[in-house]
Amino acid sequence: MAALLVLAGGGAAATLWTRPRGDPAQPITFSHRVHAEQFQIPCLYCHTAATRSPVAGIPSVERCMGCHKLTATTRPEVIKLKGYFSRGEPIPWIRIHSLPRFVYFSHRRHVLRDIPCQACHGEVEKMDTVRQVGPLTMGWCVECHRKEQASLDCLTCHQ
């Protein structure tokens, strides 16, 4: 009976957990390499919610325009950005990193413990196109929790 529940649960998990295949085309070509490596903009400058929320958050168009009102204003991708800004529309980014709905993950907890973003997301600052590097599986997370001496209580991640 337990094996049947595990198999049924695995099938349900597959329907709850979708990831894009490959590197999906984003509405604006955005290079983390240029912003984070070349210009040394810290992750938390754009992903401001990560220090106070379970989600890191995607920067608003207004956040991007804070710099791009003055910087690289004639580049094609910045012109696209200005279009979203002038229409008052958010950029419809395609999610790259996702977890099943039954998993609770808090960016805040990890950021406040000084776990670098790269531990889960890889060297994003070297990526022109963000892609998922780590598998984000339970085993992968548990291995990190053991290494970091973090809680292994199931309710830490399964609430």
Contacts in CASP RR format, 6 or more apart in sequence:
PFRMAT RR
TARGET T0000
AUTHOR 0000-0000-0000
METHOD contacts of the structure
MODEL  1
MAALLVLAGGGAAATLWTRPRGDPAQPITFSHRVHAEQFQIPCLYCHTAA
TRSPVAGIPSVERCMGCHKLTATTRPEVIKLKGYFSRGEPIPWIRIHSLP
RFVYFSHRRHVLRDIPCQACHGEVEKMDTVRQVGPLTMGWCVECHRKEQA
SLDCLTCHQ
13 100 0 8 1.000
13 102 0 8 1.000
16 100 0 8 1.000
16 101 0 8 1.000
16 102 0 8 1.000
17 98 0 8 1.000
17 99 0 8 1.000
17 100 0 8 1.000
17 101 0 8 1.000
18 98 0 8 1.000
19 98 0 8 1.000
19 132 0 8 1.000
20 94 0 8 1.000
20 95 0 8 1.000
20 96 0 8 1.000
22 131 0 8 1.000
23 129 0 8 1.000
23 130 0 8 1.000
23 131 0 8 1.000
24 94 0 8 1.000
24 96 0 8 1.000
25 94 0 8 1.000
26 93 0 8 1.000
26 94 0 8 1.000
26 129 0 8 1.000
27 80 0 8 1.000
27 91 0 8 1.000
27 92 0 8 1.000
27 93 0 8 1.000
27 94 0 8 1.000
28 77 0 8 1.000
28 80 0 8 1.000
28 81 0 8 1.000
28 84 0 8 1.000
28 91 0 8 1.000
29 77 0 8 1.000
29 129 0 8 1.000
30 77 0 8 1.000
30 130 0 8 1.000
31 127 0 8 1.000
31 128 0 8 1.000
31 129 0 8 1.000
32 124 0 8 1.000
32 125 0 8 1.000
32 126 0 8 1.000
32 127 0 8 1.000
32 128 0 8 1.000
32 130 0 8 1.000
33 125 0 8 1.000
33 126 0 8 1.000
33 127 0 8 1.000
33 128 0 8 1.000
34 128 0 8 1.000
35 41 0 8 1.000
35 46 0 8 1.000
36 42 0 8 1.000
36 43 0 8 1.000
36 124 0 8 1.000
36 125 0 8 1.000
37 125 0 8 1.000
37 126 0 8 1.000
43 50 0 8 1.000
43 56 0 8 1.000
43 117 0 8 1.000
43 124 0 8 1.000
44 50 0 8 1.000
44 51 0 8 1.000
44 111 0 8 1.000
46 59 0 8 1.000
46 63 0 8 1.000
47 56 0 8 1.000
47 57 0 8 1.000
47 58 0 8 1.000
47 59 0 8 1.000
47 107 0 8 1.000
48 57 0 8 1.000
48 59 0 8 1.000
48 63 0 8 1.000
49 55 0 8 1.000
49 56 0 8 1.000
49 57 0 8 1.000
49 107 0 8 1.000
50 56 0 8 1.000
50 57 0 8 1.000
50 107 0 8 1.000
50 108 0 8 1.000
50 111 0 8 1.000
50 117 0 8 1.000
51 108 0 8 1.000
51 111 0 8 1.000
51 112 0 8 1.000
52 108 0 8 1.000
53 106 0 8 1.000
53 107 0 8 1.000
53 108 0 8 1.000
54 104 0 8 1.000
54 105 0 8 1.000
54 106 0 8 1.000
54 107 0 8 1.000
54 108 0 8 1.000
55 107 0 8 1.000
56 107 0 8 1.000
58 91 0 8 1.000
58 93 0 8 1.000
60 90 0 8 1.000
61 81 0 8 1.000
61 84 0 8 1.000
61 85 0 8 1.000
61 88 0 8 1.000
61 89 0 8 1.000
61 90 0 8 1.000
61 91 0 8 1.000
62 85 0 8 1.000
64 81 0 8 1.000
64 85 0 8 1.000
65 81 0 8 1.000
65 82 0 8 1.000
65 85 0 8 1.000
68 78 0 8 1.000
68 81 0 8 1.000
68 82 0 8 1.000
71 78 0 8 1.000
72 78 0 8 1.000
73 82 0 8 1.000
81 91 0 8 1.000
83 89 0 8 1.000
84 90 0 8 1.000
84 91 0 8 1.000
96 130 0 8 1.000
96 131 0 8 1.000
96 132 0 8 1.000
97 120 0 8 1.000
97 121 0 8 1.000
97 132 0 8 1.000
97 136 0 8 1.000
99 105 0 8 1.000
99 136 0 8 1.000
102 158 0 8 1.000
103 138 0 8 1.000
103 157 0 8 1.000
103 158 0 8 1.000
104 156 0 8 1.000
104 157 0 8 1.000
104 158 0 8 1.000
104 159 0 8 1.000
105 157 0 8 1.000
110 119 0 8 1.000
110 120 0 8 1.000
113 148 0 8 1.000
113 150 0 8 1.000
115 148 0 8 1.000
117 124 0 8 1.000
118 124 0 8 1.000
118 125 0 8 1.000
119 144 0 8 1.000
120 134 0 8 1.000
120 136 0 8 1.000
121 130 0 8 1.000
121 133 0 8 1.000
122 133 0 8 1.000
122 134 0 8 1.000
123 133 0 8 1.000
124 130 0 8 1.000
134 140 0 8 1.000
138 157 0 8 1.000
141 157 0 8 1.000
142 152 0 8 1.000
144 150 0 8 1.000
145 151 0 8 1.000
145 152 0 8 1.000
145 156 0 8 1.000
146 152 0 8 1.000
150 156 0 8 1.000
END
